[in-house]
Every structure is written in C-alpha cells, then in structure tokens.
Amino acid sequence: MLLTLTCYAPNAPDIGYLLGKNPASVFERPFSGGKVWAFYPDVADDHVTVAMLTEIDPIGLVRGPAPLTQLGHYINDRPYVASSLTSVALNTAFGSALAGRATSHSERLSERMRWEVSVGVVACEAGEEFMTRLFAPLGYAVTTTRLPLDLRFSAWGQADLYALKLDGSQTVREVLSHLYVLLPVLDNSKHYYVGEEETAKLLAHGGVWLAAHPERELIAKRYLRYKRPLVQSTLERLAESDPALREAEAQAEESAAATEVAPEPVEATPGLHEQRLNTVMAAIRAVGAHSLVDLGCGEGRLLSLALTERSLTRILGMDVSPVALARAGRRLHVESMAPMQRARIQLTQGSLLYRDGRLRDFDVAALVEVIEHLDTSRLSAMERVVFQHARPQRVIVTTPNREYNVRWEAIGEQRLRHRDHRFEWTRAECQAWAERVAATYGYRWTWQGIGPEDAAVGAPSQMVIFDGNPGAGDANEGEGNEGDATAGKETLA
Amino acid sequence: MSDTSDTSDIRDESEAAASVSAPAEAARVLAIPQLCLVALIGATSSGKSTFAARHFAPSETLSSDGFRALVGDDANDQSVTAAAFDALHYVAGARLRLGRLVVIDATSVKPQDRASLVRLAREHDVFPIAIVFDLDERTLLERNAVRPDRRLSAHIVRRHTQELRRHLRGLEREGFRQVYILRSAAAVDAARVERTPMWPDKRQEGGPFDIIGDTHGCYKELLALLDTLGYQADDQAGRRHPDGRRAIFLGDLVDRGPQVIETVTLVRRMVEGGQAFCVPGNHDVKLARKLAGRNVQITHGLADSLAQLDALPDEARAQWTRDYRAFVDGLVSHLILDDGALVVAHAGMKQEYQGRASGRVRDFALFGETTGETDEFGLPVRANWAADYRGRAAVVYGHTPTPEATWLNNTINIDTGCVFGGRLTALRWPERELVSVAALRTWAEPARPLASAEVATPAETAVETLLRIEDVVGKQIVRTRLAGSVIVEQDRAAAALEVMSRFATDPRWIIYLPPTMSPSETSQRPDWLEYPTEAFAYYRTQGAPRVVCEEKHMGSRAVLVLCRDAATASRRFGVADDSPPGACYTRTGRRFIEDDALDRALMTRLSTALAATDFWERFETEWVCLDAEIMPWNAKAQGLLREQYAPVASAGAAALAGALAMAQAGAARGLDLGALAERLDERAHNIARYADAYGRYCWQVEGLDGLRVAPFHLLATEGHVHADRDHRWHMAELARLAQADPLFVATRYREVNTLDAEDCDQAAGWWEELTADGAEGMVIKPLEFITRGSRGLAQPALKCRGREYLRIIYGPDYTEPANLDRLRSRGLATKRSLAAREFALGIEALERFTRREPLWRTHQAVFAVLAMESEPVDPRL
C-alpha cells in the first residue's frame, strides 16, 4: 500500500517536525498487520513529499493471532489497497501528529497548508461519486482514476479499484485524521478489521469534523458493518471447497449484511416488510389458529409477532440455516423466556425439501418470502412437503411481485430484489401456481397484494392463502404406524 | 409352545390358552423365547434374585431393589418406589426396542403391577412370560428372619403370599403367554431355563428360494410356474427342485380360484416334505376359522372354497379339513431367512415388527397396515408402510394385486393378480429375478381394476422421490463396504442440510460426490512446496508401487450423469419427463450450468458423443456417471475471478509500481532504500507471474463454444461400479470419448514404477515440464482404483501442484523464502482421513444406486460426503 502526501508551504522541510519524521532518514517499523515505512522521496523549500508504504504480511493475516485470522484467504487485496490496516500504519508512523502534537514548530500545527494526497489504490465498490461525497465536504478537490480489472479479459468488466488524489488546504492533523477515518470507509464491504478497539479509535479521531460532516450517518453506518463479526460458520468452510458455492455464499452473506443494517434495503418502500408481516398475522388470526409453523423463519421477525398473539399456544419456527436459527433464538430471547412462554415456542432446523413429521398437525403454516429462494425445479418437493404431508388447515405464502420492480429505480425491470432469489413471479404467474397447487392437493386459494397498489403493476408484494381440510388425503404418511391395523380387515381383498 | 393358539383365532389373541405348568418335578425345563419379557413373581425372600443371577445375565435382570438404589441410594427405601419403577420401565422399554431380553425382578404380586408389565411387553410386541415362586409361608418367614440385608415384618411376607395365591390361577388371563409355577425351594433349584428361537427366526435357512405370490387356487398356473422354475414331480413332496432350491408361498392359497383343494394339498406336501415354506394369508386363516365352526362372512371368494370342499366325498373332505386346519395352525406369521437378509410375509412386515410376536404383528402380516379409510371401490386404503421402510432385510410380500412387481425401499409386492387374470409371479432369491406365468383366464373379477397402469398409484412411487428429514438430520452412521461405518456428527449434518437444501440440484441426480484430495507431503527441496518425490514415496510405503500420473486440469470439478435420452433419465432416475438427458453438478451438488437451455444443450451433446462411440451398446447401459474437470476455470468461477483474483492482480500491479517509483526516488535522494526497492521489484514480478498463472486457466466461452470436459473416472454404468478397473482402463476408455467430440479432452498420463528411481525421475521431469508450461500439476493414483495399504484404505489419489500454480493458492509472494518456510508446516492427517472416508462414501453411494437401492440410501451416502466436507480443514490443501 502506498500513500504519498505532498505539502506546499514555505519552509516546507519544517513539515518533518510536524510529522515527527526526519526528511533525511527512513522510518521503518513493524505494526500489527505487517511493516510500515515512511520516507521523503522529494524535499524542496516550497514543498515536501512524504511517502508511507506498508507491507502487509498475507500469511500472517491468515495464520496470525485471532483477530487477523478472519482473513481466510492468502489471495486478498489487503497488501495493496488502502484499508483499515492503512489507518493502523498511519497511527504507527504519524501517531503524534494525528494526536495533534509536535516536539518542535508546534505553532505551525494550526497552520492550513495546501496538501496533495495520493492514495495508490482504493478499493471502493460505492464508486467515484461516493468518494467525492466523503472528501469534498472537507475541502478537497477529488480526482479519481479507475484501474482496469484485467486487460486480457475485457468481458469481466471493470474493477472497483481507483487511484485517488485529493487536493486541499488543511492542517497537518486534519489531513491525517481525514485519511485515518475515511480510508477504511471507502474500502469495500469485504472488510476485515483488526479489532474493535481500533474502531473506537477511528471514531475518536473523527472528532469535530465528523460531527459536521453531511455524510456522518453513512460513515457511521459503514463502521457498524465493520464491527460485525465475521461468522466462521461451518458453512463457510464448506464453501471453501467449491468456488461456485463460495461465490453464492458470499453474495448471500453480503445481502445478509445489508439486511442487518436496514431490512430489505432494495425494497425501497418504507415499512413494506412490516406491512407484510401484519397482513400475514391477520390471516393467521382470521382462522382462530392455535398453532403456527413458520417455515423459513429466518431471524424470527414473524415469530416475535406471533408470540404476542395469546391464542397461539404452539409455535414452531423452522429454518434450514443454523446461523439464522441461532440469531432468531437471540432475538426472541428464547433462553430467558418465562416457562409458560417458553413452552409455546420451538425453533428447529429443517428443510422444505424433506418430508418431516414434525410439521404435521399445525393450524397454519406460513412461508413468508421463502419460496423464491428455492430453485424452480425444487418447488414440487416443497409443495409435497407442505401440502401433501404437513397439510395444515391454512397455508400462507408471500412472495415478491416482480412487476413492481420497475417502480424502484435501484432494481428495474431486469433485476431481482435479492441475489439469492431464484425467481420472482408476476401476479399472473403466482396465481397460476396457486391454482395448480390447490387443485393438486385439494386446497382452496385466495390471492391479495401487499403494499401500495399501483394501477399498472399492482402492489410490491403478494400473498396467497390456501385453505384445506387438515390431515385429509395423506394416507402415505408413515407416522401413524401405531394405529389400529385391524380396522376394516374383514373386507380386505 | 406353538403358534397354534393364535392362528386358529386371531381375534382371541389375549384369550389364547397358556399352559399352566404342573407342580415341580426334577430338572424342570422352562422354555422361553429368545426375546421376551420375563416377570419373576413372588413374595419377598422367595429366591427371585438368586434365581435371576443363576439363569440370566446381570444386564438382563432389572430389579426393583436395584432401581431403588439407583435413583434413591437405598435399595430398601420404599418412598422412592414410584421413581424407581419409572426408571425400570424406561430401561426395559429401551432394551426391548433393541431386541434384548428383559427379566423383571420385583415382587409383582399385585395384579396392577403385573398389568403394567404385560402392557410393556405388548407395546414392544414380545411375549410376557411369568415365572412364579409360590413357596410356602414358613419357608419364606424363616428366610426373612435370617436375611442380613433386610428384614421385613412377618405380616408383609404373609400379605405377599396371600395376594399372590389369590390371583395365581388368573395369570394367563392377565395376558402372560406362558406361566411357570415353581412350588418349592427344590423346584426352584431344579429348574433350568432354555431359550428357544423366535418362531419367525429361520436365519439359518440360506436358500436359494423361489418365492411365490398369492395363488388363490390357480393350481394349473402354479404347476406351470413350478415347471418354469425347474421343479420336478416328487413322490413324497409333490414337487422338488433338483438343485435344492426351495419354494416359499406367500399365503392366500385358497378362495376365488378353481382348484383350491389341489393347491393346498400340493403346498402342504411340499412344506411337510421340506421342499417349501409357507406363511399364512388372511384368506387361509379365514377359511380355517370357518372350518373350525366360527361364524364368518362368506364373502371374497370363500364360497368358492367351500363349494369345492363340499364336492368332495365325506371322508376325503373330513381328512382334508383336518389336515388343512393343522397346516394353517402351524404357520408362523412371517419368516426371517437367509441370515436376516430376507423377510417374507403375506401382506408385508415393517422393520419394528420383524422377528416379534404379538397380535398386531400377526395382523400386520395378514392384512398389512390400513388407514381405516376406504377407497372409491369400497376397499380399505392401505397405509403405505413400504414407503417408509428403512430396514436392511428385503421384504417380499403379496396380498394386494399389482400389475407389475416393483421394488420400493427394499420391499416388493409380487402378487400380480393371477386369479384376476393377471400373472402368477415368483421372485428368485438371492438372484432377485422375477419369473411369472400368465393366468389361463380371469377366474374372479377384482373389486378394483387391475389392468390399468395407474394401479401402482403415483403417490406410492412418488414417495420414493421425496426424502425424509430423519434420513439426514442428527448423528448418522453410514455403513460402507470400503471403510466400515462412517459417522456423521450432528453439526456437520446440519451444515450439509443447509447446503443440500439451498444450493444442490435435484437429489435424484446426485448419485455420487467426489472425495477431497490431499496434496503430497511437503517437499524437502528448498524452493518447492510440492514435488512428486513424496507422492511416489507414499505409494511405495503403502505397498502399491505402481502408480499412474495424470495431468491435473485446472477448471472446476464436475460430476456428470449422462443418459441415453430423456426417457431413460425419467425411467432410471425418476426425474420429470421433460428433464434434460443428464445432469452436471459441482462437488457440493450444485448445478454446474445454471442456464436451463445451456445445461440441456451440454447434456444432449455429451450424450450424443457417447452414442457415437457405441458407448451404450458396449456397456449395455443407458446411463453413465463420470468424474470430470470442466474448463475453463472462469466457466464456473467467474465471480471468484472477477471479485478476488483479478482485483488482486490489478491492485497489486498498480500499488507495487507506485511504491517502487517512490522507493527509487528516495534512493536517488540518498536514502537507504536500495534493499526495499529490490524487494518491491521482485514483488512486482511475482504479481505478474500470479496474473499469468490464473490467466492461463481462463478463456472466452460462448454457449458451449470454448467449454472443455476432461473426464478421468468412468465411475459407473448400469449394474457396475467400475472401481474394480484400474486407472489404465479408465484412461483408455475415456480417451475414446475425446475422439468422438472435441468437447471432451483426453487426459495426458503416464504409468510409473515407483521402485524404479529412473522412472521416478523421468516422471518428475515430465511434471516439471507440464507445470512450467502452465499446467496445474498432476494427480498420482495407485494403479488399482481401490488400494488397501498398511493401515486401511490408501489415499485414492494425491495431487502434486506446480510451483507457479500455487501462487493462486498461497499468494503471489509465497515463494519468498520467509513465506515458504512458514507454509511448509501444514498438517495433512485430517485431510487424508477425510479423503479416505469420502472416497468410501462416494463408492458406497454408487454401489447403492447400481444395486437399485432406494433413493434415501444413496442420498444418505452422498449427504455424508457433503457433511464431511464441512469439517474445518485448511482449504488450501
């Protein structure tokens, strides 16, 4: 990683005192991520250039002590791009200047000088405009140059890599603290931070200017994401062995990360999910249900509403992801529930593609934004698991209305709302599916939209309610084995 | 003890006459079934515990005193009795479920205590047996008085005795199947316990057998079938097979058909002559009840049997009736044969009931399991126990006519409705071949149409394609031929369930998942992390010196299941009719090509290529499973390249060039930066080499243009898993494919005798050439596909990766001495243990599939591979 700072000022070599680095020598020191060098490639009366160079130890990142092992791959851009590690290096090389101290010439600490900053490579998925939004309010002219991804393979598109140049009048402390705080914010979401206390330091260095920054919320939000511990799930390990899977998982992880900050960031209709859940709850109440199974309960948003519904005495949350279930458990405080409350709810891992006796005898089954995560070729298995074998009295299914996507600028006609969605249906497709399933398994169905109705494309979300006779027609279920086998035997062939 | 009492009247199971034994005599033998619940009944101090210790293992004996001590620290503490009995019942239940004998050592003098034991036995379908210690009061009081551990007041002893005596006669009515009463201390001492096999247990009868479905008086067809099977006339037994084969009749010999009398007589003679076995059918039992004077409805063809019987002269009729009743009464509800591999019963037998005896076991054998509902023809709807069958024993049964005998979960119904104008079918065991003769005519009209192809209801076959959660969640033990039992821990299964559910393709296609592959031991050479020497040495020490070295292609691992056509796919794999003629998936079961049209195009093209080499004919198969690498790398790993590999190259080149320029500028100012500049220069070269390395594995793909498939294992075709062929054979067979279609790539390989140093050197030289040229490296395999070494299964393959290739694994600068030194320490043990287990599981899955075992059995093995893959192992190995 390379960072150069050129300062234009009278008696420019004095800057060495402010930075605490002698222009005549080379500063070299190890820090927690590797090694940092600081030296002056160019010294003149009216300007000096100081270069900070870091060498990140990629093997140390993977094999090193705990916080750094979050970096699972030897192949990563950390050694080359500006990141939180750069901030740590900045603090190592220019710690006193960052803290606003100088051993000599301290009167110049408050002097605004013209600084030209060049950040060798920035990885920023948010784009050039975002970088301008971060630095321009602080008084910099921002110039970015996009790097090619791989000239041999133009079809792969462009890289989210930039050379960043800043030009502005700042005090020495300001310029360093701007870099210290904002370089990690620029860095893309595949962020691996070295430790929580460093995050706290970043915020401390933001000081006054951060409070006045128009993008302070965004800046803070991206910090929050950094703090999120990277879950070393067994799933991740599994994904290691299959690049395709790793990719899919990374995408899902990314979306999950995004969801944590704000639920469904892509569905740019505020409160849509809340509305969806309330609609589902109303449909549960409408049949006077006493038992509910939430198939694909995720983090348990529907479950927490269901728990407030007194008449539901038996609630089962099922999800295929152990990580999601653990999260649901924490969210609902299942461990610390009062015994009466605790007796009402169970969380269990399960799959919609495997026949499961535990799903029987429920009044209502809810599949809220679940089916679109299944490959269409696997839908028939899900249908049999739910409608043939579990066979609740009422099945509530919600799924996006694809037609509505055009109303959201960020999505448009072509894209789906979530990277893990395997399909999204139009209203007609959804209804055709409902009709087929109902006819096959002996249910009646009704359809309704959820969210603000648009004359042309309908509501953003849609719901199908299936009603049938519980338990009928599943003679093939094996659970009833203890039953009386002698019934009607005299009439047997 | 015989089966007689409950065959004569299945409804009177509980009233069955149990033999009440006469007073003691010398060396009295108490016969009990191997699996039953024995209640030792008697007052305190009557010698139950001493008796138990002499005749039963300590683990078989559950004593109330013992459980009082276990739960309450004191064997005499009556206040913990309730908890002690709770625990005792729990343990007894667990033992009975596992098929273990249980002896209850408690006084059990009260009827309600005994009732709970009878209930316990019935719940587990075993007989309750009573051994009663009816000693005179004086003896008991004397013993009680000298007891060192506990002395009870005389009135308790007296009360016990009175209570016992009051109910003694009624014990059999309480449900005890056998009651032995020992009336003196001498009788107790003289008694001997003898364990007898359970009636159905005929494990020692090894076959071969010809199992014949419901006959219903179709005598001519039966003779024709026996002829076809090779049976010859015999004076004694009626029919006998020259090779010693024996027939097994699945019952329903009578009713509906034209020659009930002759049919029964032949079968009875064959059974009595040792040439056949027979299990009772519901019709047989009902006729026997009618002949015993019971009031039964004359329906479902019973009238035909009675009419034929009436036509006999009086004496013959009386004789036949006697013989018939004795014969049917002697039949056992179901039989376990051939070392437990085969179970036969008229209407089927679920796993939990096999080898057990109770009214409901017998009902199940005769009637199967019904739901209590009736269908549109007024016939009972059968509960489809076979759909849930998970037992290891094959169950062969009849009872419900079906147009076609087909296996479902290791069960087969071979009643093909002869009397209704269908066929009379036999299953040859252990060959599992079906032999049948057509009915001469329709002798009776079925209540439900037989001829329609839909009789085997879609639900019945469809259940097969839907897996059950119990088959995969929780701790699983998968038995493999190659590596014994492989244990899948619960958390690994949970991870695999998520991947299988969220990402995997239709499990019907996933008949194999490839094992992970370990690299060779870290090289001793200073500049290399991997070098072939160590791999050669490994196989030498495994006693497998002959190896093949195959070029390792760098793309993405793929399993290909290719069918001759879509119809085959649907027939053999049970996938939808409109499915493509095959499937291609990654090592975690994910679809390789997600675009439907492209996927279909690839499958069709590869299938056509196979046809062009006469593959289907040469292997007499309609499908094949190949282990392959699909190239280029970017075909599947596009996202990874775009988001990880390429940005690192781009960022690295830019950052290092800038840094180098700065260092040089500083050096020009006289700063001490020479070493740093040199280092940055070297790193700039490394990043370029790294970009070269991954670039070589990428090229433009348009549709199928540019795609390359390099198969290296011809894993399986119908009826065969080709793990018995050596790798030379695999390479040669697969090379043919490359000639048929350039989409297929032949793999370069060479054989090496690792005992020959020069041969090894040449192979290493070949490897250096390949890798210098950009190849990933090579895979070294023992010549034999399955090789056992000194300590079990040898590694099926080791990879040895090239120096440049490893940059994309360990990073651009891994070759720097400081980095290389750290990377050398890497543990291979876990990786190798996994590789061996996964290999065994993969082969197991294929073997199960080719044996046409049910889907869940194959799925269990591939699921275990996926679960193994979630073990934490350094992904760079």
Chai-1 contact restraints between the chains, C-beta under 6 A:
chainA,res_idxA,chainB,res_idxB,connection_type,confidence,min_distance_angstrom,max_distance_angstrom,comment,restraint_id
A,L2,B,A655,contact,1.0,0.0,6.0,A-B,restraint_1
A,L2,B,G658,contact,1.0,0.0,6.0,A-B,restraint_2
A,L2,B,A659,contact,1.0,0.0,6.0,A-B,restraint_3
A,V26,B,L671,contact,1.0,0.0,6.0,A-B,restraint_4
A,V26,B,D672,contact,1.0,0.0,6.0,A-B,restraint_5
A,F39,B,G666,contact,1.0,0.0,6.0,A-B,restraint_6
A,F39,B,L671,contact,1.0,0.0,6.0,A-B,restraint_7
A,P41,B,M662,contact,1.0,0.0,6.0,A-B,restraint_8
A,P41,B,A665,contact,1.0,0.0,6.0,A-B,restraint_9
A,P41,B,G666,contact,1.0,0.0,6.0,A-B,restraint_10
A,A51,B,M662,contact,1.0,0.0,6.0,A-B,restraint_11
A,L53,B,A659,contact,1.0,0.0,6.0,A-B,restraint_12
A,P58,B,G811,contact,1.0,0.0,6.0,A-B,restraint_13
A,I59,B,N819,contact,1.0,0.0,6.0,A-B,restraint_14
A,I59,B,R822,contact,1.0,0.0,6.0,A-B,restraint_15
A,Y74,B,Y810,contact,1.0,0.0,6.0,A-B,restraint_16
A,Y74,B,G811,contact,1.0,0.0,6.0,A-B,restraint_17
A,I75,B,Q644,contact,1.0,0.0,6.0,A-B,restraint_18
A,I75,B,V648,contact,1.0,0.0,6.0,A-B,restraint_19
A,I75,B,G811,contact,1.0,0.0,6.0,A-B,restraint_20
A,D77,B,P647,contact,1.0,0.0,6.0,A-B,restraint_21
A,D77,B,V648,contact,1.0,0.0,6.0,A-B,restraint_22
A,D77,B,A651,contact,1.0,0.0,6.0,A-B,restraint_23
A,Y80,B,A651,contact,1.0,0.0,6.0,A-B,restraint_24
A,Y80,B,G652,contact,1.0,0.0,6.0,A-B,restraint_25
A,Y80,B,A655,contact,1.0,0.0,6.0,A-B,restraint_26
A,V81,B,A651,contact,1.0,0.0,6.0,A-B,restraint_27
A,G120,B,A655,contact,1.0,0.0,6.0,A-B,restraint_28
A,G120,B,G658,contact,1.0,0.0,6.0,A-B,restraint_29
A,V121,B,A651,contact,1.0,0.0,6.0,A-B,restraint_30
A,V121,B,A654,contact,1.0,0.0,6.0,A-B,restraint_31
A,V121,B,A655,contact,1.0,0.0,6.0,A-B,restraint_32
A,L147,B,S650,contact,1.0,0.0,6.0,A-B,restraint_33
A,L147,B,A654,contact,1.0,0.0,6.0,A-B,restraint_34
A,L149,B,A646,contact,1.0,0.0,6.0,A-B,restraint_35
A,L149,B,S650,contact,1.0,0.0,6.0,A-B,restraint_36
A,D150,B,A646,contact,1.0,0.0,6.0,A-B,restraint_37
A,R152,B,G695,contact,1.0,0.0,6.0,A-B,restraint_38
A,W156,B,R642,contact,1.0,0.0,6.0,A-B,restraint_39
A,A159,B,P647,contact,1.0,0.0,6.0,A-B,restraint_40
A,A159,B,S650,contact,1.0,0.0,6.0,A-B,restraint_41
A,L161,B,S650,contact,1.0,0.0,6.0,A-B,restraint_42
A,L161,B,A651,contact,1.0,0.0,6.0,A-B,restraint_43
A,T234,B,A495,contact,1.0,0.0,6.0,A-B,restraint_44
A,T234,B,S870,contact,1.0,0.0,6.0,A-B,restraint_45
A,L235,B,A495,contact,1.0,0.0,6.0,A-B,restraint_46
A,R237,B,S870,contact,1.0,0.0,6.0,A-B,restraint_47
A,R237,B,P872,contact,1.0,0.0,6.0,A-B,restraint_48
A,L238,B,A495,contact,1.0,0.0,6.0,A-B,restraint_49
A,L238,B,V499,contact,1.0,0.0,6.0,A-B,restraint_50
A,L238,B,E869,contact,1.0,0.0,6.0,A-B,restraint_51
A,L238,B,S870,contact,1.0,0.0,6.0,A-B,restraint_52
A,E240,B,P875,contact,1.0,0.0,6.0,A-B,restraint_53
A,S241,B,E869,contact,1.0,0.0,6.0,A-B,restraint_54
A,D242,B,T586,contact,1.0,0.0,6.0,A-B,restraint_55
A,D242,B,R587,contact,1.0,0.0,6.0,A-B,restraint_56
A,D242,B,T588,contact,1.0,0.0,6.0,A-B,restraint_57
A,P243,B,A637,contact,1.0,0.0,6.0,A-B,restraint_58
A,P243,B,L640,contact,1.0,0.0,6.0,A-B,restraint_59
A,A244,B,T586,contact,1.0,0.0,6.0,A-B,restraint_60
A,A244,B,R590,contact,1.0,0.0,6.0,A-B,restraint_61
A,A244,B,K636,contact,1.0,0.0,6.0,A-B,restraint_62
A,L245,B,T588,contact,1.0,0.0,6.0,A-B,restraint_63
A,L245,B,R590,contact,1.0,0.0,6.0,A-B,restraint_64
A,E247,B,G639,contact,1.0,0.0,6.0,A-B,restraint_65
A,E247,B,L640,contact,1.0,0.0,6.0,A-B,restraint_66
A,V320,B,E498,contact,1.0,0.0,6.0,A-B,restraint_67
A,V320,B,S501,contact,1.0,0.0,6.0,A-B,restraint_68
A,S321,B,E498,contact,1.0,0.0,6.0,A-B,restraint_69
A,P322,B,A494,contact,1.0,0.0,6.0,A-B,restraint_70
A,Q349,B,A494,contact,1.0,0.0,6.0,A-B,restraint_71
A,S351,B,L497,contact,1.0,0.0,6.0,A-B,restraint_72
A,S351,B,S501,contact,1.0,0.0,6.0,A-B,restraint_73
A,L353,B,S501,contact,1.0,0.0,6.0,A-B,restraint_74
A,Y354,B,L467,contact,1.0,0.0,6.0,A-B,restraint_75
A,Y354,B,I469,contact,1.0,0.0,6.0,A-B,restraint_76
A,R355,B,L466,contact,1.0,0.0,6.0,A-B,restraint_77
A,R355,B,R468,contact,1.0,0.0,6.0,A-B,restraint_78
A,D356,B,I469,contact,1.0,0.0,6.0,A-B,restraint_79
A,S377,B,D506,contact,1.0,0.0,6.0,A-B,restraint_80
A,R384,B,L466,contact,1.0,0.0,6.0,A-B,restraint_81
A,A475,B,T371,contact,1.0,0.0,6.0,A-B,restraint_82
A,A475,B,V381,contact,1.0,0.0,6.0,A-B,restraint_83
A,N476,B,N384,contact,1.0,0.0,6.0,A-B,restraint_84
A,N476,B,A387,contact,1.0,0.0,6.0,A-B,restraint_85
A,N476,B,A459,contact,1.0,0.0,6.0,A-B,restraint_86
A,N476,B,V463,contact,1.0,0.0,6.0,A-B,restraint_87
A,G478,B,D388,contact,1.0,0.0,6.0,A-B,restraint_88
A,A485,B,D363,contact,1.0,0.0,6.0,A-B,restraint_89
A,A485,B,F364,contact,1.0,0.0,6.0,A-B,restraint_90
A,A485,B,E369,contact,1.0,0.0,6.0,A-B,restraint_91
A,T486,B,D363,contact,1.0,0.0,6.0,A-B,restraint_92
A,A487,B,T370,contact,1.0,0.0,6.0,A-B,restraint_93
A,A487,B,G372,contact,1.0,0.0,6.0,A-B,restraint_94
A,G488,B,T370,contact,1.0,0.0,6.0,A-B,restraint_95
A,G488,B,P380,contact,1.0,0.0,6.0,A-B,restraint_96
A,K489,B,F367,contact,1.0,0.0,6.0,A-B,restraint_97
A,L492,B,F367,contact,1.0,0.0,6.0,A-B,restraint_98
A,L492,B,P380,contact,1.0,0.0,6.0,A-B,restraint_99
